[in-house]
Amino acid sequence: MKYTIQQIFNQFSDEYLEKYSPSYEQKKVLNKILECRTKTLGTRIYQCDHCGKKVFAYNSCKDRHCPSCQNYKKEVWIDNHKNDILDITYFHVVTTIPSELHPIFYHNQEKMYSTLFRAASETVMELCEDDKYLGVKVGITAMLHTWSQKGNYHPHIHMIVTGGGLDKMGKWKDSNSNYLLPVEVISRKFRGKLLSYIKKEDLTFYNGYEYLNNKEKLNNYLRPLYEKEWVCYSKPPFKNVGEIYEYLGRYAFRVCMSNERIEKIEGNYVYFSYKDRKDRNIKKVTKIKGEEFIRKFLLHSLPKSFMKIRYYGLLAGKNKETRMKK
């Protein structure tokens, strides 16, 4: 039997709403997924030109958080960006933040997600432009994810970086490295940038974190994080250009939990699979109460109109076509 996120929402949404107070955006996502492909959103009729047979289909919600509505968007996005994929080496760089920053991000999502994009992209761009490493302007496709495999709140940025770029003379130069940049250098530069930007932001805190509205107390809270090693990755290059298409399509429109990962719904519990990153990525199954599953899923509702995929360097919008021809 196949299970879906919508089934879980239908079965446990009453308990969730009794126990929790979702934000406007979270409630909107909840309702959209509940309505997806039901008569509430209306019906389309398809008719065969030859035999006249009619087929009725309910409309989809088209919400970017709905796991049932992402495949079409994924295919359209890949088609629109296929000319941006060059026949070169590409690298995968991931920047993550320590758990101490999670409440700062969750209380100020729109500002902090944009700041995360800025710090991550500037880190890679500046290091790649440094003659000590590549000495070129690279292209970056950056994607925001806010979840861990178990659905916990965990904001981080995935970046697909060109394995080379245009040097100061406007000529292409390949990267000869297996990891693009030293991960320790990425981690420490990213740490310094992000903490510096956080201090400059006008942030708001609530629900037990009100004391951080005081700038001095916020700075004291951040100070120990300068001594902590932040986890970042610079992975080996992709094997071929075809793998880039597959990866971008999979990651660009991924939501925190897919229907395929739901193993079963039994009593008050939902069972779902995950990859245990701490144990060789072995697939395991865990269980969680239905209303808690919905709470975790809705933690990852993005602010209205927030752009979760962004482009930098060679792939930035202005004059992109000219740079791509080069």
Backbone as numpy.savetxt, mean C-alpha at the origin, in Angstrom:
# Nx Ny Nz CAx CAy CAz Cx Cy Cz
-16.16 -24.98 -0.19 -17.00 -23.78 -0.19 -16.12 -22.52 -0.19
-16.46 -21.55 -1.04 -15.70 -20.30 -1.09 -16.34 -19.27 -0.15
-15.48 -18.57 0.58 -15.95 -17.53 1.50 -15.49 -16.16 0.99
-16.22 -15.12 1.37 -15.87 -13.77 0.92 -15.88 -12.78 2.09
-15.20 -11.67 1.87 -15.21 -10.57 2.84 -16.64 -10.08 3.05
-17.41 -10.04 1.96 -18.80 -9.57 2.06 -19.62 -10.46 2.99
-19.41 -11.78 2.94 -20.10 -12.68 3.85 -19.80 -12.35 5.31
-18.53 -12.08 5.57 -18.11 -11.75 6.94 -18.77 -10.45 7.39
-18.79 -9.47 6.49 -19.42 -8.18 6.83 -20.92 -8.37 7.08
-21.57 -9.18 6.26 -23.00 -9.43 6.45 -23.28 -10.12 7.79
-22.42 -11.05 8.14 -22.67 -11.86 9.33 -22.33 -11.14 10.63
-21.29 -10.27 10.61 -20.79 -9.73 11.86 -20.85 -8.21 11.97
-21.42 -7.51 10.98 -21.41 -6.04 11.02 -22.22 -5.48 12.19
-23.31 -6.13 12.57 -24.11 -5.65 13.71 -23.29 -5.67 14.99
-22.57 -6.77 15.23 -21.72 -6.87 16.41 -20.61 -5.83 16.37
-20.04 -5.63 15.17 -18.97 -4.63 15.01 -19.47 -3.23 15.37
-20.64 -2.85 14.85 -21.18 -1.51 15.09 -21.60 -1.31 16.54
-21.98 -2.38 17.23 -22.31 -2.27 18.65 -21.07 -2.04 19.50
-19.95 -2.62 19.07 -18.72 -2.60 19.88 -17.81 -1.42 19.54
-17.82 -0.98 18.28 -16.88 0.05 17.84 -17.60 1.25 17.23
-16.88 2.35 17.14 -17.41 3.58 16.54 -16.56 3.94 15.32
-16.93 3.43 14.14 -16.11 3.68 12.95 -16.17 5.13 12.52
-15.11 5.56 11.83 -15.08 6.90 11.25 -16.02 6.96 10.05
-16.22 8.16 9.52 -17.08 8.32 8.35 -16.57 7.48 7.18
-15.26 7.52 6.91 -14.69 6.78 5.80 -14.82 5.28 6.02
-14.61 4.81 7.26 -14.73 3.39 7.55 -16.16 2.90 7.36
-17.12 3.71 7.81 -18.53 3.33 7.66 -18.91 3.30 6.18
-18.37 4.21 5.43 -18.63 4.25 3.98 -18.12 2.98 3.30
-16.91 2.55 3.66 -16.35 1.33 3.09 -17.19 0.12 3.50
-17.59 0.08 4.76 -18.43 -1.01 5.26 -19.71 -1.13 4.44
-20.39 -0.02 4.23 -21.65 -0.03 3.49 -21.45 -0.40 2.02
-20.36 0.11 1.42 -20.10 -0.19 0.02 -19.90 -1.69 -0.19
-19.11 -2.31 0.68 -18.85 -3.75 0.53 -20.12 -4.55 0.78
-20.94 -4.11 1.74 -22.22 -4.80 2.00 -23.15 -4.72 0.78
-23.09 -3.61 0.05 -23.99 -3.39 -1.09 -23.46 -3.96 -2.40
-22.18 -4.28 -2.45 -21.54 -4.67 -3.71 -22.23 -5.88 -4.35
-22.57 -5.72 -5.64 -23.22 -6.78 -6.42 -24.51 -7.27 -5.77
-25.28 -6.32 -5.24 -26.63 -6.61 -4.73 -27.62 -5.71 -5.46
-28.90 -5.97 -5.29 -29.92 -5.19 -5.99 -29.95 -3.73 -5.54
-29.34 -3.45 -4.38 -29.29 -2.07 -3.88 -28.62 -1.14 -4.89
-27.58 -1.63 -5.59 -26.83 -0.80 -6.53 -27.36 -0.88 -7.96
-28.45 -1.61 -8.15 -29.04 -1.68 -9.49 -28.53 -2.86 -10.30
-29.09 -3.01 -11.49 -28.82 -4.18 -12.33 -28.47 -3.78 -13.75
-27.55 -4.53 -14.36 -27.23 -4.38 -15.78 -27.85 -5.56 -16.54
-28.23 -5.31 -17.77 -28.78 -6.39 -18.60 -27.94 -6.53 -19.86
-27.44 -7.75 -20.11 -26.69 -8.04 -21.32 -27.55 -8.94 -22.22
-27.60 -8.60 -23.52 -28.41 -9.39 -24.46 -27.57 -9.83 -25.64
-27.66 -11.10 -25.97 -26.91 -11.66 -27.09 -27.48 -11.13 -28.41
-26.61 -10.67 -29.32 -27.04 -10.13 -30.61 -27.62 -11.22 -31.52
-27.25 -12.49 -31.27 -27.66 -13.58 -32.17 -28.94 -14.27 -31.69
-28.94 -14.73 -30.44 -30.09 -15.52 -29.98 -31.07 -14.72 -29.13
-30.67 -13.51 -28.70 -31.56 -12.67 -27.91 -31.61 -13.01 -26.43
-30.81 -13.98 -26.00 -30.81 -14.36 -24.58 -30.31 -13.21 -23.72
-30.98 -13.01 -22.59 -30.60 -11.93 -21.67 -29.96 -12.48 -20.41
-28.94 -11.75 -19.93 -28.28 -12.10 -18.67 -28.31 -10.87 -17.77
-28.72 -11.09 -16.52 -28.82 -9.99 -15.56 -27.63 -10.04 -14.60
-27.05 -8.88 -14.29 -25.91 -8.82 -13.36 -26.06 -7.60 -12.46
-25.82 -7.81 -11.18 -25.87 -6.68 -10.24 -24.62 -5.82 -10.41
-24.76 -4.52 -10.20 -23.64 -3.59 -10.30 -22.69 -3.75 -9.12
-21.43 -3.48 -9.37 -20.42 -3.56 -8.31 -20.26 -2.19 -7.64
-19.67 -2.18 -6.45 -19.53 -0.92 -5.70 -18.37 -0.07 -6.21
-17.37 -0.72 -6.85 -16.19 -0.05 -7.42 -15.33 0.65 -6.37
-15.54 0.33 -5.10 -14.73 0.93 -4.05 -13.34 0.31 -4.04
-12.31 1.14 -3.87 -10.93 0.62 -3.96 -10.55 -0.28 -2.79
-11.38 -0.33 -1.75 -11.11 -1.23 -0.63 -11.78 -2.58 -0.79
-12.65 -2.70 -1.78 -13.43 -3.93 -1.98 -12.61 -4.97 -2.75
-12.34 -6.14 -2.18 -11.50 -7.13 -2.87 -12.14 -7.69 -4.13
-13.46 -7.56 -4.26 -14.15 -8.10 -5.44 -14.11 -7.15 -6.63
-13.65 -5.92 -6.42 -13.73 -4.90 -7.48 -12.36 -4.46 -8.00
-11.30 -5.21 -7.67 -9.96 -4.74 -8.01 -9.41 -5.29 -9.32
-9.87 -6.45 -9.78 -9.26 -7.06 -10.97 -9.38 -6.19 -12.21
-10.57 -5.65 -12.44 -10.76 -4.80 -13.62 -9.89 -3.55 -13.53
-9.89 -2.90 -12.36 -9.05 -1.70 -12.17 -7.58 -2.02 -12.40
-7.17 -3.20 -11.92 -5.77 -3.62 -12.08 -5.41 -3.72 -13.56
-6.28 -4.38 -14.36 -5.99 -4.56 -15.78 -5.95 -3.23 -16.52
-6.87 -2.32 -16.19 -6.89 -0.99 -16.82 -5.62 -0.22 -16.49
-5.22 -0.27 -15.22 -4.02 0.46 -14.78 -2.77 -0.07 -15.49
-2.65 -1.39 -15.58 -1.49 -1.99 -16.25 -1.46 -1.57 -17.71
-2.62 -1.58 -18.36 -2.69 -1.19 -19.78 -2.29 0.26 -19.97
-2.71 1.12 -19.04 -2.39 2.55 -19.15 -0.92 2.85 -18.90
-0.24 1.96 -18.18 1.15 2.24 -17.80 2.17 1.29 -18.45
1.72 0.47 -19.39 2.65 -0.51 -19.95 3.81 0.15 -20.71
3.58 1.36 -21.23 4.66 2.04 -21.95 5.71 2.63 -21.00
5.41 2.62 -19.69 6.38 3.12 -18.71 7.40 2.05 -18.32
7.16 0.81 -18.71 8.05 -0.28 -18.34 9.14 -0.41 -19.39
10.37 -0.15 -19.00 11.52 -0.23 -19.90 12.14 -1.63 -19.82
12.83 -2.02 -20.87 13.48 -3.33 -20.90 14.84 -3.23 -20.19
14.76 -3.06 -18.87 15.96 -2.88 -18.05 15.78 -3.67 -16.75
16.78 -3.60 -15.89 16.68 -4.20 -14.56 15.85 -3.30 -13.64
15.07 -3.92 -12.76 14.30 -3.18 -11.76 14.57 -3.76 -10.38
14.50 -2.88 -9.38 14.70 -3.30 -8.00 13.46 -3.01 -7.16
13.34 -3.75 -6.08 12.23 -3.59 -5.14 12.79 -3.10 -3.81
12.40 -1.89 -3.41 12.85 -1.29 -2.15 11.63 -1.07 -1.26
11.73 -1.46 0.00 10.63 -1.29 0.96 11.13 -0.49 2.15
10.38 0.55 2.54 10.70 1.32 3.74 9.58 1.14 4.75
9.93 0.73 5.96 8.94 0.52 7.02 9.25 1.44 8.19
8.28 1.55 9.10 8.45 2.41 10.26 8.31 1.58 11.54
8.93 2.01 12.64 8.78 1.28 13.91 7.36 1.44 14.47
6.95 0.50 15.30 5.58 0.49 15.83 5.27 1.73 16.67
6.30 2.37 17.23 6.07 3.57 18.04 5.43 4.70 17.22
5.62 4.66 15.90 5.06 5.71 15.05 3.62 5.41 14.60
3.16 4.21 14.85 1.82 3.84 14.38 0.72 4.77 14.89
0.67 5.11 16.19 -0.39 6.03 16.63 -0.28 7.41 15.99
0.94 7.89 15.74 1.12 9.19 15.09 0.53 9.14 13.68
0.77 8.05 12.98 0.26 7.90 11.62 -1.26 7.73 11.63
-1.76 6.89 12.52 -3.20 6.60 12.50 -4.03 7.83 12.85
-3.53 8.68 13.75 -4.27 9.88 14.16 -4.18 10.98 13.10
-3.21 10.88 12.19 -2.99 11.94 11.20 -2.74 11.31 9.82
-3.66 10.51 9.37 -3.40 9.63 8.23 -3.02 10.37 6.95
-3.83 11.31 6.52 -3.56 11.97 5.25 -2.20 12.66 5.24
-1.90 13.40 6.30 -0.62 14.10 6.39 0.55 13.12 6.47
0.41 12.10 7.31 1.54 11.22 7.54 1.78 10.27 6.37
0.74 9.82 5.69 0.96 8.97 4.53 1.69 9.74 3.43
1.32 11.02 3.24 2.02 11.85 2.25 3.46 12.09 2.67
3.68 12.30 3.97 5.03 12.49 4.48 5.85 11.23 4.31
5.23 10.07 4.48 5.92 8.79 4.29 6.37 8.63 2.84
5.49 8.97 1.90 5.87 8.95 0.48 7.06 9.87 0.24
6.98 11.07 0.79 8.03 12.06 0.55 9.38 11.59 1.08
9.41 11.11 2.32 10.67 10.68 2.93 11.25 9.47 2.20
10.40 8.52 1.82 10.88 7.31 1.15 11.43 7.62 -0.23
10.69 8.40 -1.03 11.13 8.71 -2.40 12.38 9.58 -2.41
12.42 10.58 -1.52 13.60 11.45 -1.46 14.84 10.66 -1.05
14.67 9.72 -0.14 15.80 8.89 0.30 16.43 8.17 -0.88
15.62 7.47 -1.66 16.14 6.69 -2.79 16.65 7.61 -3.89
15.91 8.67 -4.22 16.33 9.59 -5.28 17.69 10.22 -4.96
17.83 10.73 -3.74 19.06 11.43 -3.37 20.26 10.49 -3.32
20.06 9.28 -2.80 21.17 8.32 -2.75 21.58 7.89 -4.15
20.60 7.66 -5.03 20.93 7.25 -6.39 21.63 8.36 -7.17
21.31 9.63 -6.88 21.95 10.74 -7.56 23.35 11.02 -7.03
23.68 10.46 -5.88 25.01 10.63 -5.29 26.03 9.84 -6.12
27.13 10.49 -6.53 28.16 9.83 -7.34 28.81 8.66 -6.61
28.69 8.63 -5.29 29.24 7.52 -4.51 28.53 6.21 -4.84
27.28 6.31 -5.30 26.50 5.12 -5.62 26.27 5.03 -7.13
25.21 5.65 -7.65 24.92 5.55 -9.08 25.22 6.82 -9.85
24.91 7.97 -9.25 25.11 9.24 -9.92 24.11 9.49 -11.03
22.87 8.98 -10.88 21.85 9.13 -11.92 20.49 9.45 -11.30
19.60 9.96 -12.14 18.20 10.14 -11.74 17.44 8.89 -12.14
16.89 8.19 -11.15 16.15 6.96 -11.41 14.65 7.25 -11.52
13.88 6.24 -11.86 12.43 6.33 -11.87 11.85 5.45 -10.79
10.83 5.95 -10.09 10.23 5.20 -8.98 8.72 5.13 -9.14
8.19 3.93 -9.00 6.75 3.75 -8.80 6.58 3.33 -7.35
5.92 4.17 -6.55 5.79 3.93 -5.11 4.34 3.62 -4.75
4.15 2.65 -3.87 2.81 2.22 -3.47 2.72 2.14 -1.95
1.65 2.67 -1.39 1.42 2.62 0.05 0.63 1.38 0.42
1.14 0.64 1.39 0.38 -0.43 2.04 0.34 -0.09 3.53
-0.75 -0.45 4.19 -0.88 -0.09 5.61 -1.08 -1.31 6.50
-0.86 -2.50 5.98 -1.17 -3.70 6.75 -0.01 -4.69 6.79
-0.07 -5.56 7.80 0.81 -6.72 7.87 0.03 -7.92 7.36
0.66 -9.08 7.30 -0.02 -10.28 6.81 -1.23 -10.66 7.67
-1.19 -10.32 8.96 -2.31 -10.63 9.85 -3.33 -9.50 9.90
-3.15 -8.46 9.09 -4.12 -7.37 9.04 -3.88 -6.28 10.06
-2.76 -6.36 10.80 -2.46 -5.31 11.78 -2.03 -4.03 11.06
-2.16 -2.90 11.76 -1.81 -1.60 11.18 -0.29 -1.51 11.06
0.19 -1.33 9.83 1.64 -1.36 9.58 1.94 -0.58 8.29
1.94 0.76 8.34 2.18 1.55 7.12 3.61 1.36 6.60
3.73 1.17 5.30 5.05 1.05 4.68 4.91 1.35 3.18
6.04 1.63 2.55 6.05 1.99 1.14 6.83 0.95 0.34
6.20 0.43 -0.73 6.88 -0.42 -1.70 7.30 0.47 -2.87
8.54 0.35 -3.28 9.03 1.12 -4.43 9.65 0.20 -5.47
9.21 0.35 -6.70 9.86 -0.32 -7.83 10.77 0.72 -8.47
12.08 0.46 -8.44 13.07 1.46 -8.85 13.82 0.97 -10.09
13.98 1.85 -11.07 14.74 1.48 -12.26 16.19 1.18 -11.89
16.72 0.13 -12.48 18.12 -0.25 -12.20 19.07 0.55 -13.06
19.03 1.84 -12.87 19.83 2.76 -13.65 19.02 4.02 -13.91
19.62 4.97 -14.63 18.90 6.21 -14.90 19.72 7.14 -15.76
19.28 8.39 -15.85 19.97 9.40 -16.67 21.01 10.13 -15.82
22.24 10.19 -16.32 23.28 10.90 -15.59 23.20 12.40 -15.85
24.15 13.14 -15.33 24.11 14.60 -15.46 24.22 15.07 -16.90
24.72 14.22 -17.80 24.84 14.54 -19.22 23.61 14.09 -20.01
22.62 13.52 -19.30 21.41 13.07 -19.97 21.56 11.72 -20.66
22.61 10.96 -20.29 22.83 9.65 -20.89 22.46 8.55 -19.90
22.01 7.41 -20.44 21.61 6.30 -19.59 22.82 5.59 -18.99
22.69 5.24 -17.71 23.74 4.50 -17.03 23.09 3.39 -16.22
23.54 2.14 -16.44 22.97 1.00 -15.73 23.56 0.85 -14.34
22.77 0.24 -13.45 23.28 -0.14 -12.14 23.92 -1.52 -12.25
25.10 -1.67 -11.68 25.78 -2.97 -11.70 25.67 -3.68 -10.36
24.83 -3.13 -9.47 24.69 -3.69 -8.13 23.59 -4.74 -8.10
23.72 -5.70 -7.17 22.68 -6.70 -6.97 21.59 -6.22 -6.01
21.85 -5.11 -5.31 20.87 -4.61 -4.34 20.64 -3.11 -4.46
21.03 -2.50 -5.55 20.84 -1.09 -5.86 21.58 -0.19 -4.89
21.20 -0.22 -3.59 21.81 0.63 -2.56 22.00 -0.18 -1.28
23.01 0.16 -0.46 23.18 -0.53 0.83 21.97 -0.29 1.73
21.40 -1.35 2.25 20.16 -1.23 3.02 20.36 -0.41 4.29
21.56 -0.48 4.89 21.81 0.30 6.12 21.78 1.79 5.82
22.28 2.16 4.66 22.30 3.58 4.26 20.88 4.06 4.01
20.09 3.24 3.30 18.68 3.58 3.07 17.96 3.79 4.39
18.12 2.83 5.30 17.41 2.85 6.58 17.72 4.10 7.39
18.99 4.47 7.50 19.37 5.59 8.37 19.00 6.94 7.75
19.13 7.02 6.43 18.75 8.29 5.78 17.23 8.47 5.85
16.50 7.41 5.60 15.03 7.45 5.69 14.59 7.80 7.11
15.21 7.20 8.10 14.89 7.49 9.51 15.06 8.97 9.82
16.19 9.53 9.44 16.44 10.94 9.73 15.45 11.86 9.02
15.16 11.56 7.75 14.22 12.40 6.99 12.82 12.35 7.60
12.33 11.15 7.85 10.95 11.03 8.32 10.76 11.69 9.69
11.68 11.45 10.61 11.55 12.05 11.94 11.62 13.57 11.86
12.48 14.08 10.98 12.58 15.53 10.81 11.27 16.11 10.29
10.66 15.44 9.30 9.40 15.92 8.73 8.25 15.83 9.74
8.24 14.78 10.55 7.18 14.63 11.56 7.20 15.83 12.51
8.40 16.24 12.92 8.53 17.37 13.86 7.99 18.67 13.27
8.03 18.79 11.96 7.59 20.04 11.31 6.09 20.05 11.00
5.45 18.88 11.07 4.03 18.79 10.73 3.15 19.35 11.84
2.01 19.88 11.46 1.00 20.33 12.42 0.06 19.15 12.66
0.29 18.40 13.74 -0.42 17.15 13.99 -1.44 17.29 15.11
-2.41 16.38 15.10 -3.46 16.38 16.12 -3.59 14.98 16.70
-3.73 14.90 18.03 -3.83 13.61 18.70 -5.03 13.56 19.63
-5.52 12.33 19.86 -6.72 12.15 20.68 -6.67 10.76 21.32
-7.71 10.42 22.09 -7.86 9.08 22.69 -6.61 8.57 23.40
-6.18 9.29 24.40 -5.04 8.85 25.19 -3.69 9.35 24.71
-3.67 9.95 23.53 -2.41 10.48 23.00 -2.44 12.01 22.93
-3.38 12.62 23.65 -3.51 14.08 23.61 -2.23 14.79 24.05
-1.47 14.15 24.93 -0.24 14.79 25.43 0.76 15.08 24.32
0.65 14.36 23.19 1.57 14.58 22.07 1.22 15.85 21.29
0.10 16.50 21.62 -0.21 17.79 21.01 0.78 18.85 21.47
1.48 18.58 22.57 2.55 19.44 23.06 3.82 19.10 22.28
4.38 20.09 21.57 5.54 19.84 20.71 6.74 19.27 21.46
6.98 19.78 22.65 8.12 19.31 23.42 7.96 17.84 23.79
6.72 17.46 24.18 6.48 16.06 24.54 6.54 15.16 23.32
6.12 15.69 22.17 6.22 14.92 20.93 7.69 14.67 20.58
8.52 15.69 20.70 9.95 15.54 20.42 10.60 14.54 21.37
10.19 14.56 22.63 10.71 13.60 23.61 10.30 12.17 23.24
9.07 12.05 22.73 8.56 10.74 22.32 9.36 10.19 21.13
9.75 11.10 20.22 10.46 10.69 19.01 11.95 10.43 19.24
12.52 11.07 20.26 13.98 11.03 20.45 14.58 9.61 20.46
14.00 8.64 21.20 14.62 7.30 21.22 14.62 6.61 19.85
13.79 7.06 18.94 13.71 6.39 17.64 14.93 6.67 16.77
15.70 7.71 17.11 16.94 7.97 16.38 17.98 6.89 16.64
17.88 6.23 17.79 18.85 5.20 18.16 18.40 3.81 17.71
17.18 3.69 17.24 16.63 2.40 16.86 16.94 2.10 15.40
17.26 0.84 15.10 17.48 0.45 13.71 16.13 0.19 13.04
15.87 0.91 11.96 14.61 0.75 11.24 14.76 -0.32 10.17
13.69 -1.08 9.95 13.74 -2.19 8.99 13.38 -1.69 7.59
14.36 -1.77 6.69 14.12 -1.47 5.28 14.70 -2.61 4.45
14.22 -2.74 3.22 14.70 -3.80 2.34 15.14 -3.22 1.00
16.18 -3.81 0.45 16.56 -3.54 -0.93 16.80 -4.90 -1.55
15.82 -5.39 -2.28 15.84 -6.78 -2.73 16.57 -6.93 -4.06
16.98 -8.17 -4.38 17.64 -8.41 -5.67 16.74 -8.01 -6.82
17.34 -7.79 -8.01 16.53 -7.33 -9.15 15.52 -8.38 -9.60
14.44 -7.92 -10.24 13.48 -8.84 -10.84 14.16 -9.59 -11.98
13.65 -10.80 -12.27 14.29 -11.65 -13.28 14.09 -11.11 -14.69
12.89 -10.57 -14.96 12.62 -10.07 -16.31 11.52 -9.03 -16.26
11.30 -8.37 -17.40 10.31 -7.30 -17.47 8.90 -7.84 -17.24
8.64 -9.06 -17.73 7.33 -9.66 -17.52 6.98 -9.79 -16.05
7.98 -10.05 -15.23 7.76 -10.17 -13.79 7.33 -8.83 -13.18
7.78 -7.72 -13.79 7.38 -6.40 -13.31 5.87 -6.21 -13.47
5.35 -6.60 -14.63 3.90 -6.49 -14.86 3.13 -7.27 -13.80
3.56 -8.49 -13.57 2.88 -9.35 -12.60 2.93 -8.74 -11.21
4.11 -8.24 -10.84 4.27 -7.67 -9.51 3.44 -6.41 -9.33
3.53 -5.49 -10.30 2.79 -4.23 -10.20 1.28 -4.48 -10.13
0.82 -5.40 -10.97 -0.61 -5.71 -10.96 -1.05 -6.29 -9.63
-0.20 -7.12 -9.03 -0.55 -7.77 -7.77 -0.53 -6.80 -6.61
0.46 -5.90 -6.60 0.64 -5.02 -5.46 -0.13 -3.70 -5.55
-0.29 -3.18 -6.76 -0.88 -1.85 -6.91 -2.32 -1.80 -6.42
-3.07 -2.90 -6.61 -4.49 -2.88 -6.25 -4.82 -3.94 -5.19
-3.83 -4.28 -4.41 -4.06 -5.22 -3.31 -4.76 -4.51 -2.16
-5.68 -5.21 -1.52 -6.29 -4.71 -0.29 -5.78 -5.58 0.85
-6.08 -5.19 2.09 -5.44 -5.85 3.22 -5.80 -7.32 3.36
-6.94 -7.73 2.81 -7.34 -9.13 2.89 -8.12 -9.51 1.64
-7.73 -10.58 0.97 -8.44 -11.04 -0.23 -9.42 -12.15 0.14
-10.40 -12.36 -0.72 -11.35 -13.44 -0.49 -10.67 -14.81 -0.45
-9.61 -14.95 -1.25 -8.92 -16.24 -1.36 -8.26 -16.67 -0.05
-7.98 -15.70 0.82 -7.30 -16.03 2.07 -8.26 -16.46 3.18
-9.57 -16.32 2.94 -10.55 -16.74 3.94 -10.70 -18.26 3.88
-10.31 -18.95 4.94 -10.38 -20.40 4.98 -11.77 -20.90 5.35
-12.35 -20.29 6.38 -13.71 -20.69 6.78 -14.28 -19.70 7.79
-15.60 -19.75 7.94 -16.30 -18.99 8.97 -17.00 -20.02 9.85
-16.64 -20.03 11.11 -17.17 -21.07 12.01 -17.58 -20.43 13.33
-18.86 -20.49 13.66 -19.34 -19.87 14.89 -19.11 -18.37 14.84
-18.44 -17.83 15.87 -18.15 -16.40 15.94 -16.79 -16.05 15.35
-16.12 -17.03 14.73 -14.74 -16.83 14.30 -14.57 -16.90 12.79
-13.58 -16.13 12.33 -13.15 -16.18 10.93 -11.74 -16.78 10.92
-11.50 -17.74 10.05 -10.18 -18.36 9.89 -9.59 -17.88 8.57
-8.38 -17.35 8.61 -7.75 -16.89 7.36 -6.27 -17.26 7.35
-5.72 -17.38 6.14 -4.31 -17.77 5.98 -3.42 -16.53 5.92
-2.17 -16.71 6.28 -1.17 -15.65 6.20 0.21 -16.26 6.06
1.15 -15.48 5.56 2.54 -15.92 5.48 3.29 -15.41 6.71
3.89 -16.31 7.43 4.62 -15.93 8.64 6.02 -15.45 8.24
6.20 -14.12 8.22 7.48 -13.54 7.80 8.63 -13.95 8.72
8.32 -14.25 9.98 9.35 -14.62 10.95 9.70 -16.11 10.90
8.96 -16.86 10.08 9.20 -18.30 9.99 9.23 -18.72 8.53
10.19 -18.17 7.78 10.48 -18.57 6.40 9.28 -18.43 5.46
8.40 -17.48 5.77 7.22 -17.22 4.93 6.30 -18.43 4.78
6.32 -19.29 5.79 5.45 -20.47 5.76 3.99 -20.04 5.88
3.13 -20.65 5.08 1.70 -20.34 5.14 1.08 -20.97 6.38
0.38 -20.14 7.16 -0.28 -20.62 8.37 -1.72 -20.09 8.39
-2.51 -20.64 9.31 -3.90 -20.22 9.45 -4.12 -19.73 10.87
-4.80 -18.59 11.01 -5.13 -18.05 12.32 -6.63 -17.77 12.39
-7.16 -17.62 13.59 -8.59 -17.32 13.73 -8.77 -16.05 14.54
-9.87 -15.38 14.29 -10.15 -14.11 14.94 -11.67 -13.93 14.99
-12.17 -13.27 16.01 -13.61 -13.03 16.09 -14.08 -12.17 14.91
-15.30 -12.42 14.46 -15.81 -11.75 13.26 -15.79 -10.24 13.35
-16.24 -9.68 14.50 -16.28 -8.22 14.62 -14.87 -7.63 14.67
-13.90 -8.40 15.23 -12.52 -7.94 15.27 -11.90 -7.99 13.87
-12.30 -8.98 13.09 -11.84 -9.06 11.70 -12.27 -7.80 10.94
-13.54 -7.39 11.11 -14.03 -6.19 10.43 -13.28 -4.96 10.91
-13.02 -4.87 12.22 -12.28 -3.72 12.77 -10.91 -3.62 12.10
-10.21 -4.75 12.01 -8.87 -4.73 11.41 -8.94 -4.36 9.93
-9.92 -4.91 9.23 -10.06 -4.61 7.80 -10.26 -3.11 7.58
-11.13 -2.51 8.40 -11.47 -1.09 8.21 -10.39 -0.15 8.72
-9.43 -0.66 9.49 -8.28 0.15 9.90 -7.57 0.72 8.67
-7.69 0.03 7.54 -6.92 0.36 6.35 -7.71 1.15 5.33
-8.83 1.74 5.77 -9.60 2.64 4.90 -8.80 3.91 4.67
-8.54 4.24 3.43 -7.71 5.41 3.13 -8.54 6.69 3.14
-7.91 7.83 3.43 -8.63 9.12 3.35 -9.21 9.34 1.95
-10.28 10.08 1.87 -10.96 10.34 0.60 -10.00 10.93 -0.44
-10.01 10.37 -1.63 -9.23 10.84 -2.79 -7.72 10.73 -2.60
-7.28 10.02 -1.57 -5.83 9.90 -1.34 -5.21 9.02 -2.41
-4.10 9.49 -3.00 -3.41 8.76 -4.06 -2.43 7.76 -3.44
-2.74 6.48 -3.57 -1.90 5.46 -2.93 -0.79 4.94 -3.85
-0.78 5.40 -5.11 0.30 5.07 -6.04 0.86 6.39 -6.56
2.18 6.58 -6.44 2.79 7.84 -6.86 4.07 7.56 -7.64
4.48 8.57 -8.45 5.60 8.39 -9.37 6.63 9.50 -9.16
7.91 9.12 -9.26 8.98 10.08 -8.99 10.11 9.93 -10.00
10.94 10.97 -10.08 12.11 10.92 -10.94 11.74 10.82 -12.40
12.28 9.81 -13.10 12.01 9.64 -14.53 10.53 9.43 -14.82
9.79 8.93 -13.83 8.37 8.61 -14.04 7.42 9.69 -13.55
7.97 10.80 -13.02 7.11 11.90 -12.58 6.38 12.49 -13.78
5.20 13.05 -13.55 4.31 13.47 -14.63 4.89 14.46 -15.62
5.55 15.51 -15.12 6.02 16.58 -16.00 7.14 16.10 -16.91
6.96 16.27 -18.23 7.97 15.90 -19.25 8.33 14.41 -19.22
7.44 13.56 -18.70 7.75 12.14 -18.58 8.00 11.51 -19.96
7.18 11.85 -20.95 7.32 11.22 -22.27 8.70 11.49 -22.87
9.19 12.72 -22.69 10.52 13.07 -23.22 11.60 12.21 -22.55
11.50 12.08 -21.22 12.50 11.28 -20.50 12.41 9.80 -20.89
11.20 9.28 -21.06 11.04 7.88 -21.41 11.62 7.58 -22.79
11.50 8.53 -23.72 12.08 8.33 -25.05 13.60 8.24 -24.96
14.19 9.09 -24.10 15.63 9.01 -23.91 16.05 7.64 -23.39
